[in-house]
Amino acid sequence: MAPFRCQTCGKSFLTLE
């Protein structure tokens, strides 16, 4: 999966955890 920006933490994650 493509990495997405976390709206709450503001960091980039590779997984939807």
ZIFEN-V503521 format. One record per pair of residues at least 24 apart in sequence whose ideal C-beta (glycine too) atoms are under 7 Angstrom apart, sorted by the first residue. I is the first residue (numbers start at 1). J is the second residue. D is the distance in Angstrom with one decimal. If there is no record, write none. Layout:
i:j:d
I:J:D
I:J:D
This chain:
none
